[in-house]
Amino acid sequence: MSGVERFVVVLLFEGVDLLDVTGPPEVFALLRRETDDAVGCEVVLAAETMDPVTTAAGVRVLPDVTFAEAARRPIDTLLVPGAVDVDDRRRVRAVTDETVVRWVRTLAGRARRVASVCVGAHLLAAAGLLDGRRATTHWSTAPQLAAEHPAVQVDADPIFIRDGTVWTGAGITACLDLSLALVAEDFGEAVALRVARQLVMYLKRPGGQSQFSVPIEPVSTTRRMDELRRHIAQHVTGRLTVADLAAHAHVGERQLTRLFRTELGTTPASYIESARVEVARGRLETTDDTLDRVASACGFHTVDTLIRAFRRQLDTTPTEYRSRFRHRA
């Protein structure tokens, strides 16, 4: 692959998230350093004009080229970051600018592949690039993406998703994982791992890795559901049937199921399994326990049950998860 040079365009516009813009270029810059031959990427920041752009962090960034200039060249990878508004109640909402959306559509037509970073998925969706595709975004705006673009199959859990030539990434630092995945696709896993080490990313996360953990899921629930969630977390190794939970909450089994559907968007069984997987993840990351011991300590009781749960929840196996995420002294 000697002498390969790929033209990568990162969109730049007012209010854009700074790390979404600067993270991927850092990955591609290290790519050249970590390869023997002159392989790498020419990365440019493209904006509507050459005027400085003020990011959400208040830092001003200078574009390298205009959108129109970038459109004159074949683009290898188009990277689309995003922007959000936060109201006085700290509610987050992705914002899209029609001018930027039009340029996304135009530039995507010149690109071999397109990738959104964080809430940049909303720009791809507005440009019609995600219709019929599976996509992810930052968990805080995933409901908005699903509501505004019903043709998009929104999955808020993975840190990045590839659907054909379109990639979507979660927020914020997941831009590094997404960029490393793009490097791995083009230059191989070994090169991507070397770049990850230079970034002091001890863990190069697979796309199926969850954006968030069960105990800190960003949901607003009633006091009754809060109590149920605490009860599950405190008794994750014990008996947690629907009947037991209903009795604990002093409601009928059907009402309990409705509560989980309404407030958490899942079933009691799926939530309990997620909670147990979360405990198992911690043990796999921090101990050398056998899978038998991990399964017993997390309420799964058998290794087969543990493996099936990991495949459903994280699209991986406990053994693979440990090999990637084990924290060693």
C-alpha positions in Angstrom: 0.0 0.0 0.0 3.0 2.2 -0.5 2.3 5.8 -1.4 -1.5 5.7 -0.7 -2.9 9.1 0.1 -6.6 9.4 1.0 -8.5 12.7 0.9 -10.5 13.1 4.1 -12.9 16.0 4.6 -14.1 17.0 8.1 -17.1 19.4 8.1 -16.8 22.6 10.1 -19.7 24.9 11.0 -20.8 27.3 13.8 -21.4 25.6 17.2 -19.9 22.2 16.1 -18.5 20.1 18.9 -14.7 20.6 19.1 -13.6 17.1 19.8 -15.7 15.8 17.0 -13.7 18.0 14.7 -10.2 17.5 16.1 -10.3 13.8 17.3 -10.4 12.1 13.9 -7.6 14.2 12.4 -5.4 13.2 15.3 -6.0 9.6 14.5 -5.1 10.0 10.9 -2.0 12.1 11.7 -0.7 9.3 13.9 -1.4 6.8 11.1 1.3 8.2 9.0 3.8 8.1 11.9 2.9 4.4 12.6 3.4 3.2 9.0 6.7 2.5 7.3 5.6 3.7 3.8 4.1 7.0 2.8 0.6 5.9 3.6 -1.9 8.1 5.3 -4.5 10.7 4.8 -4.7 14.3 3.7 -7.2 15.7 6.2 -8.8 19.1 5.6 -11.4 21.1 7.6 -14.1 22.4 5.2 -16.5 25.2 5.9 -18.9 27.3 3.9 -16.4 30.2 3.9 -12.8 30.7 5.0 -13.8 32.7 8.0 -13.0 31.4 11.5 -15.6 29.1 13.0 -16.5 29.2 16.7 -17.0 25.7 18.1 -19.3 24.8 21.0 -16.3 25.0 23.3 -15.7 28.6 22.4 -12.5 27.8 20.5 -12.2 29.3 17.1 -11.0 27.1 14.3 -9.8 28.1 10.8 -11.0 26.1 7.8 -8.5 24.7 5.2 -10.9 24.8 2.3 -14.5 25.8 1.5 -17.2 23.3 0.9 -17.2 24.2 -2.8 -13.5 23.7 -3.1 -13.7 20.3 -1.3 -16.5 19.2 -3.7 -14.1 19.6 -6.7 -12.0 16.6 -5.6 -12.9 13.0 -5.2 -13.3 12.4 -1.4 -12.3 9.2 0.2 -14.0 9.8 3.6 -16.4 12.5 4.5 -16.6 13.0 8.3 -19.7 14.8 9.6 -19.7 16.1 13.2 -22.7 17.6 15.0 -23.9 20.4 17.2 -26.5 20.6 20.0 -28.5 23.1 21.9 -28.9 22.7 25.7 -31.9 24.4 27.3 -32.1 25.8 30.9 -33.2 22.4 32.1 -30.0 20.8 30.6 -32.0 19.0 28.0 -30.0 18.3 24.9 -31.3 18.6 21.4 -29.3 18.1 18.1 -29.5 21.0 15.7 -29.2 21.0 11.9 -28.6 23.8 9.5 -30.2 23.6 6.1 -27.1 25.0 4.4 -24.9 22.4 6.0 -27.4 19.6 5.2 -27.3 20.6 1.5 -23.5 20.5 1.5 -23.5 17.1 3.3 -25.7 15.8 0.5 -23.4 17.2 -2.2 -20.2 16.1 -0.7 -21.5 12.7 0.1 -22.1 12.2 -3.6 -18.3 12.7 -4.1 -17.2 10.4 -1.3 -16.3 6.7 -1.2 -17.7 6.5 2.3 -19.4 8.8 4.8 -19.2 8.8 8.6 -21.0 10.8 11.2 -19.5 11.7 14.6 -21.8 11.9 17.6 -24.9 13.9 16.7 -23.7 14.4 13.2 -26.0 11.5 12.5 -28.8 14.0 12.5 -27.2 15.8 9.6 -26.9 12.6 7.6 -30.5 11.7 8.4 -31.7 15.2 7.3 -29.7 14.7 4.0 -31.5 11.4 3.4 -28.4 9.3 3.8 -29.6 7.1 6.6 -33.0 6.1 5.2 -33.4 2.4 5.5 -30.1 2.1 7.4 -29.2 1.1 10.9 -27.5 4.0 12.7 -26.4 5.2 16.1 -25.8 8.6 17.7 -25.1 10.0 21.2 -27.6 8.4 23.6 -29.1 11.8 24.6 -30.4 12.6 21.1 -31.3 9.0 19.9 -35.0 9.5 20.7 -35.0 12.7 18.7 -33.3 11.0 15.8 -35.9 8.2 15.8 -38.8 10.5 16.2 -37.8 12.9 13.4 -36.5 10.2 11.0 -38.7 7.1 11.2 -37.1 5.6 8.1 -33.8 5.3 10.1 -33.3 2.2 12.3 -31.9 3.9 15.4 -29.8 1.8 17.8 -28.6 4.0 20.7 -26.4 1.3 22.3 -23.3 0.7 20.1 -20.4 3.1 19.9 -20.3 2.9 16.1 -22.3 1.2 13.4 -21.3 0.4 9.8 -24.1 0.0 7.3 -22.6 -0.3 3.8 -20.6 2.7 3.0 -22.2 4.8 5.8 -20.8 4.8 9.3 -22.3 6.4 12.3 -20.6 7.0 15.7 -21.7 7.7 19.2 -20.6 10.6 21.3 -18.1 12.2 22.3 -14.8 10.2 22.6 -16.3 7.5 20.5 -15.0 9.6 17.6 -11.6 8.0 18.3 -13.0 4.5 18.2 -14.8 5.2 14.9 -11.7 6.7 13.4 -9.6 3.7 14.5 -12.2 1.4 12.9 -11.8 3.4 9.6 -8.1 3.0 9.8 -8.4 -0.8 10.5 -10.7 -1.1 7.4 -8.1 0.6 5.2 -4.8 -0.3 6.6 -5.4 -3.4 8.9 -6.0 -4.1 12.5 -2.3 -4.2 13.5 -1.8 -0.6 12.3 -5.0 0.6 14.1 -3.8 -1.0 17.3 -0.4 0.8 17.0 -2.3 4.1 16.5 -4.4 3.3 19.6 -1.3 2.8 21.7 0.0 6.2 20.6 -3.3 7.7 21.7 -2.8 6.0 25.1 -6.0 4.2 24.4 -5.4 1.0 26.3 -8.6 -0.4 25.0 -9.5 -0.4 21.3 -13.3 -0.9 21.6 -15.3 -2.9 19.1 -18.4 -1.3 17.6 -20.7 -3.5 19.6 -19.4 -2.1 22.8 -22.2 -0.3 24.7 -22.3 3.5 25.0 -23.4 3.3 28.6 -23.7 1.0 31.6 -26.9 -0.3 33.1 -26.6 1.4 36.6 -26.1 4.9 35.0 -28.5 4.7 32.1 -29.8 8.2 31.3 -33.4 7.7 32.1 -35.9 9.7 34.1 -38.1 7.3 36.1 -40.7 7.4 38.9 -39.8 6.8 42.5 -41.4 3.3 42.2 -39.2 2.4 39.3 -36.1 3.9 40.9 -36.8 1.6 43.9 -37.2 -1.4 41.6 -33.9 -0.6 39.8 -32.1 -0.4 43.2 -33.7 -3.6 44.3 -32.5 -5.4 41.1 -29.0 -4.0 41.5 -28.8 -5.1 45.1 -30.2 -8.6 44.4 -28.7 -9.3 41.0 -27.5 -12.7 42.0 -30.8 -13.8 43.6 -34.2 -14.7 42.4 -35.7 -11.9 40.2 -38.8 -13.2 38.5 -41.6 -11.0 37.3 -43.7 -12.3 40.1 -41.1 -11.5 42.7 -40.6 -8.0 41.4 -44.3 -7.4 41.2 -44.7 -8.4 44.8 -41.9 -6.2 45.8 -43.5 -3.2 44.1 -47.0 -4.1 45.3 -48.4 -4.2 41.7 -49.7 -6.9 39.4 -47.4 -8.6 37.0 -49.1 -7.0 34.0 -48.8 -3.6 35.5 -45.1 -4.2 36.3 -44.5 -5.1 32.6 -46.2 -2.0 31.5 -44.1 0.1 33.9 -40.9 -1.3 32.4 -42.2 -0.7 28.9 -43.3 2.8 29.6 -40.4 4.1 31.7 -37.4 2.0 30.5 -38.5 0.9 27.0 -37.7 -2.7 27.8 -39.1 -5.8 29.5 -38.3 -6.9 33.1 -36.4 -9.9 31.9 -34.3 -7.9 29.5 -33.4 -5.3 32.1 -32.5 -7.9 34.7 -30.2 -9.6 32.1 -28.6 -6.2 31.3 -28.0 -5.6 35.0 -26.4 -9.0 35.3 -24.2 -8.5 32.2 -23.1 -5.2 33.7 -21.9 -7.0 36.9 -20.2 -9.6 34.7 -18.4 -7.0 32.7 -16.9 -5.6 35.9 -15.6 -9.0 37.0 -14.2 -9.8 33.5 -12.4 -6.4 33.5 -11.0 -6.6 37.0 -10.6 -10.2 38.1 -9.1 -13.5 36.8 -12.3 -15.4 37.9 -13.2 -18.4 35.7 -16.3 -18.1 33.6 -18.1 -20.5 36.0 -17.4 -18.1 38.9 -18.4 -15.1 36.9 -21.7 -16.7 35.9 -22.4 -17.7 39.5 -21.5 -14.3 40.9 -23.8 -12.5 38.5 -26.9 -14.6 38.8 -26.5 -16.5 35.5 -25.6 -19.8 37.2 -24.3 -21.5 34.0 -21.6 -20.4 31.5 -23.9 -21.1 28.6 -26.5 -18.6 30.0 -23.7 -16.1 30.5 -22.5 -16.5 26.9 -26.0 -16.2 25.5 -26.6 -13.0 27.5 -23.4 -11.4 26.3 -24.2 -12.2 22.7 -27.7 -10.6 23.1 -26.5 -7.6 25.0 -23.1 -6.8 23.6 -22.8 -8.9 20.4 -19.6 -10.6 21.8 -18.6 -13.4 24.1 -17.3 -13.1 27.7 -13.9 -14.4 26.6 -13.5 -11.9 23.8 -14.7 -9.1 26.1 -12.1 -10.0 28.7 -9.3 -10.1 26.1 -10.1 -6.6 25.0 -11.0 -4.9 28.3 -9.1 -6.7 31.1 -7.5 -4.0 33.3 -4.0 -5.2 34.3 -1.7 -3.6 36.8 
